[in-house]
């Protein structure tokens, strides 16, 4: 079974998907005239635009919720893995993916806003909604929703819970079932309070955890600040095969940097649009720009914090692809011997500056990173259940999801979940394939919305959206929103 799942996973997450994600980012960057550069100041301004209402959350709450999904264990373990198998140059390719992916994030988030709906009093949207309403292919939307519910609601949460429980056990020697029970209780207290409680929790926790993590990284870098220029130069030289010591992994630097960059910032995967649709904004392009900014935060800030900590302290290994594990020539660089690839690198880097502090801090960071990701998974699964059950004005399906996820979290905390992780990867990979194909086919409304937004900004207006002005149909919720504003 594991071999079969592994083969399927390799097919889904093949180089074809990596090329598709990178190519789509470049294409949309050109089509939007590099909005990620032109509108950078506007992105920051819009973080605090839009207010929370009974139907939707504020722009900042939506940003925090999407970052809850983006900023996860991959920002600690994923960066370490990219450097271990691709060398320091992998960081450059992660940055490039984030830069190009910001335009893809704009397109998918804007489409989610255009075609959002209201169900049980809350704004809902995402790929399933814009696939059905924009492309008019209902079976495609239903298929995406089913894959998303299974992946986000059943398979992936247990793996995140497992990393939390293991991290706590390693640092504090606490039994995994105790940690699992604690996570379940906190999860229940938040999700049974509805979307607003999730938004409120992430609004405070996500900035705190991201800023705290980056501050520690800055302190560690400051201890050896004179070496920073050399480390930056090492990243660029390794990325372009100009560093002899890492020439053997040049191709892998591109592969691992792109793959981990995509996996971390999620641009194009179809996960973030679910949350973007919940925002209460006057124009879809506003939340599109905010979501573009979230890609920068995830990769250019949080992932870079991990990468620079590792490179500045030298606490990382780079594997030689020509040799097997355990061989005497296994490493091209060995700065963290006898430490497994993953969070251990980061713990070692922190311990080298603050002895005994690394394991505790990383365990706590993993808890917050992974737990908020579980909340994001819940919201994604709940949104797709809302899509599948729109004709039933009953919350019973959401209650069933809550109970299932509580059981999954507890099970994942006390069991190894490698198979579930691999299957979950397949689900997320399929979401990415479906979503990228959909946004390439349905790009016109998002591009028209950007043009409409820029036109109104030039006129000195606070842009508002009327789908009729750009020739978009099936965006009925916006007529309701505009009519309510006029009352």
N, C-alpha and C positions, 0 to 999 in steps of 0.2 A: 504493500500500500504506500509506504513512504517513498519507495523508489518511483512509483507511478506518479505520485503527487509532485516529486522533485522534477521529473521529466516535463510534466505539464507546466510547472512553475517556470522552468527554464525557457519554455516556448513562449509563455505569456510575457515574461520579463526579458525577452531576447533583445538583441541590439536593434531590432526593427522598432520596438517601442521606444527605446532611447533616442533613436534617430527621429522618430515621429514627434516626440516631445520637444526635442531641440529644434527641429525644423519648423514645427508649428510656432514656437516662440519667436524664431527669426522672422517667419512670415508675418505674424501679427505685429511685430516690432516695426517692420517696414510699412505695413498697411496703416498703422496708427501714427506713423512718422515719429516713432520712438517716444510715445507718450510717457514712458517711464522716466525720461529725462526732461521733456518739455513741461510736464505737469508735476514735477517732484514737490515743489512748494505747495501746490494745490492739494496734493495727497495729504501732506502734513496738516494743512488748514482744515481739511474735511474730517479729520479724525474726531473732531468735537462738534460736527454738524449733525443735525437730526436729533430729535428727542424721543425718549421712550414713551410709548403709548400703550393702551390696552391691547392693541393689535400687533405692535412691533416693538423692537428694541432700538436703542440709539446706535449710531454709527460706531461709537467707541465700544459699546457692548458687543456688537457684531464682530468687530475687529478682535476683541479679546476672546470671543468664542471660537473664531476661526484660528487664532493663534494657539488656542488650547489644543486643537487638532494638529497643527503644524509643528509646534514646539513640543517634542516628546523625547522618548529615549533615543531616537535617531540623532538628536542634536549632541548627545554625549557618545553613545556607542557607534552611531553611524559615521561620524567624522573620524573616530579612531580607526574604524574598519577601512575607510577610504584611504587614509594615510598608510595603514599597514600593508595594503595590497596595491596601492597606486603611488605611494611615495608622497612627499610634500606637494608635488605639482598637482595632486588631485584637488587641493583647495582652490586653485585658480579655476578649474573647470566647474567646481561647485558655484563659484561666484558668477561665472558666465551663464550658467543655467538659471540662476536667480535673476540676473539682469534681463535675459530674454524671456524667462517665464513670467515676469511681471506683466507683460502685455497679454499673455494667455490668461492670466488670472483676471485681468480687466474684462476680457471678452466673456468668460464664463460667468463672472459675477454680475455683469450688466445684463446678460441674458436671463439670469435667475431673477433679477429684479423686474425685468420687463414682463415676464410670463408668470409671476408669482400669483398665488391665490390665497383665499382666506378659508381656513378650516377650523372649526371649533373656536372661533374668535381670534385665531392667530394667523399671521402671514406665514405661508409655506411656499417653498419653491426649490428648484434644483434641476439637475439634468432631466429627470423623468418628466417634469412639468414642461420644460421648454422643448423636449423632444416631441411630446405629444402635441402641444399647442403651436409650436413654431414650425416643426417639420411635418406635423400631421400624421405621425406614425405611432399609433397607440401601442401596438405590440412591442415596439422597440422600447418605449418608455416603461411599460410593464416589466419587461425583461431586466432593464437597468435597475428598477426599484427592487425587484426580487433579489438580484445579486447583491445590492447594497444592504438590504435588511439582513441577509444571511452573513455577509462579511462583517459589517459594522456592529450588528446586534448580537451575533452568536460566536463568531470565530476569533475576532481580534481582541475584544475586551479581556479575555482570559489570559492572553499573552502579556498584556500590559500589567495586569494584576500580578502575574507571576514575577515580573521584573521588580515590582514594588516589594513583594514579599521576600524575594531573594536578597535584594539590597538591604532591607531592614534586618534580615537575619544575619547577613555578613557583618554589618556594622554594630548591631545591638544584641545579637544572639537571641532574637525573639522568634518563637515558633511561628511558622508560616500561617497556621490556621488562625492564630490570634490577629496577625496583620490582616488576613483575608476577611475576618469577621468585622474588623474595624473599618476596612475599606467599604464593605457592603453596607454598613450602617450609615457611614457618611454619604455614600452614593444615594441610598434611599432617602435620606433627609433632604437632599438637594433635588433629585429628579421628581419626587412626589410633590414638590412645590411648583412644578411646571417650568416652562421656558424662562420666565422672568427670574426665577431663583437661580437657574443655571447661568443666565446672563449676569446677574448680580455677583455670583460667586467668582466667575471667571474675570469680571471687570476688575476685581481687587486682587485676586490671586495671580493671574497671568502676568500683569506688569511687575508685581512684586518678585515673582520667581525669576523672570527673565532679567530684570535689572540687577537683582541680587547676584545671580550667576555671573553676569558680565562684570560686575564690580570686583568680584573675587578674581576673575581673569585679569582685569586691569592691574590689580595689586600685584599679582604674580608676574605679569609682564614688566611692571615697573621695577621689580627687583633686578632685572637684567636688561634695562631699557636700551643700553648701548649696543646690545646685540640685535635689536629689532630690525634695523636696515638689512643686516645680513640674512635674517630669517625671511623677510619679504623677498629679497633677491633670490634666495634658495627656492621659494615657491615658484617664482616666474621662470627661473632657469630650468627647474625640474619639469615644469608644465610644457616647455618647448624643447625638451631633450638637449639642454645645454649644460646639464650637470652630469658628469661622467659617472658618478657614483650611483645614480638612479636611472641610467639609460636602459637597463633591463626591464624597467616597469613603465616606460614612456607610454606605450599603448594602453596599459592598464590604468595609468593616471587619468587618461581621458575617460575610459570606460567607468571606472569607479567614481570619479568625480562627478560625471554626468548622472550616473545611476543614483548615487547617494544624494545629490543635489535635488533631483526630481522627487525622490522618495521623501526628502525632508520638507521641501517647500510646497509640495503637492500641487503645483501649478499644472493644470490640465487634467488632474486625476478625477475631478468631478466631486470631490468631497467638500471643499470650501463653498461652492455655490449654494449648498443647502442652507448654510448659515448666513450668507450674504443676503439671501432673499428675505430674511427675518427683519432686516433693518427698515426703520421708518424714515425714509428720505424723500425729498421732493423730486428727485431725478435719478434714474437708474445709474447713470454714469458716475454719480457721486460715490456710491458704494463700490462701483467697479474700481475707481481710483484708490479707495481705502484698502481694498483687497490687494491691489498691486503693491501697496506699501507694506502689507503684512509679509509678502514674500521677501522683501528686503530685510525686515526685522528678523525673520527666521534664519535666513542663510548668511546674509552679510554681517549680521550682528552676533546672534547666538551661536551659530555653527563656527563662525570665525573665532569667537571667544575660546571655544574648545580647541580648535586647530592651533591657535597661537600659544595657548597654554602648553600643549604637547611639544610643539616645535621649539619654543623658547627654553623649556626645561630639558629637552632632549629625551623625555620619557615616552618613547614610542619605538616600535620595531617596524622595519620594512622588509617584507618577505621576498626572497629571491624566487621567482617563478620557475627557475630551472631546477630547483631542488625540492625534495619532499620534506614534510615536517619532520623534525628530529635530526635532519642531516647537519653535519658540522658547518656546512656553508649555507644554512637555511636562511640567514639574514643578510640583506645588503647593508642594513644598519640595525644595531641592537642596543637600544637604550633602556629597554624595559624587559629584560630577560626573565623568564619564568613567570611572566604575567600574560594571561590570556587576552586576546584581542577583545576590546570592548571598554566598559566603564573602568576597568582596572587601570588602563593607561591614564585616564583623567585623575583617578584616585592617587596614583603614583606621582603625577605631576604636582598635585596639590600638596601631597605629603613631603615632597622635596623642598617646598618652601615653608609650609606649616606642618611640621611633623605630627602625625596622629590625627590631623584634622580632615584629610582628604576623604577617608572612607565614610566618615560621618556626614560630611557635607554633601558628597555625591549621593549617598543613600537618601538624604532628605530631598535633594534636587530631583532624583529619580522619582520619588513619591509624588511630588507636585507635578512634574512633567508628565508622568504616566497617568496619574489620576485625572488630570484635566483632559488628557487625550481620551480617556474612557468616557468622560462627559460629552466630548465632541462626538464620539462614536454613537452614544445614545441619541443625541439630537439628530444625527444623520439617519439612523435607523428609524426613529420616530417620524421624521419627515417623510420618508418613503412609505411607511405604513399609512400615514395620512393620505398620501397619493393613492395608494391601493384601496383605501376604504373611504374615499371622499363622499360617497353616496350614503354612508352610514354616519349619522350625527351621534355617535356614541364613542366615549373614551375607553371602552372596555379593551380594545386592541392595544392601546398604549399601556394599560395596566398589565396586560399579559407580557408585553415587551419588558417592562420594568422587572417583573418577577423572574423572567428568563435570564436577564442580564445579571441580576443579583446571584442567581445560581451559578452562572458562568464565571463570574468574578471569584466566587468562593472556590469553585473547582479549579480554576486557573491558579489560584494562590497556593494551593497545596500539591499541585501536580505539574510535571514538566509538560510543556505545550508546544513542542517543536512541530508536530504534525499539524496542529491547529494553526500555528503561525504560517506554515507553508501554504495551507489551504486558504488562509486569510489573504496571503499575498496574491494568490490566484484571483480571489474576488476583487481585490483592489486593482490588480492589473487589468482585469476585464472592465472594471469601471473606467479606467483610464482610456482603454481602447474605444469603448462605446462613446465616452464623453468627447474625446478629441475628434472623432469622426463627426459627431453631432455638431460641435461648434464650428468645424470647418464648413459644414453644409449650411449652418445657420448663422454665419458671421454678419450678414448684411444688417440686421436690426441693431446689433451692438455697435457696429461702425457708424450707422446713421445716428444712433443715440449720442455717440461721442461728438459727431459733427454738430448736432443740435445743441449739445451742452456748450461747446466752444463758441457757437454763434451767439447764444444768449449771454455768455460771459463777456464777449466783446461789446455787447450792448449795455453792459453794466447791470445786468439783471441777476437775481438769484434764480438759477435755472429751475424750471418746473417742467414736468413731462406730460405731453399729450400724445398718445400713440398714433393718432390720426395725422399728426403733423409730419411724421416720418414714414407714413404708409404701412404701419404695423397693425395687423389684425389679431384677434384672439388674446388681446391684453386687456380684458374687460375690467380687471380690478382697478386700473388707473382711472377709468371713467367714474367709478364709485368714489375713489379717493378725491378726485377733482371736484365732484359734485358736493361731497361733504365739506370741502374747504369753502365752497361758495355759500353754504347754508349759514 
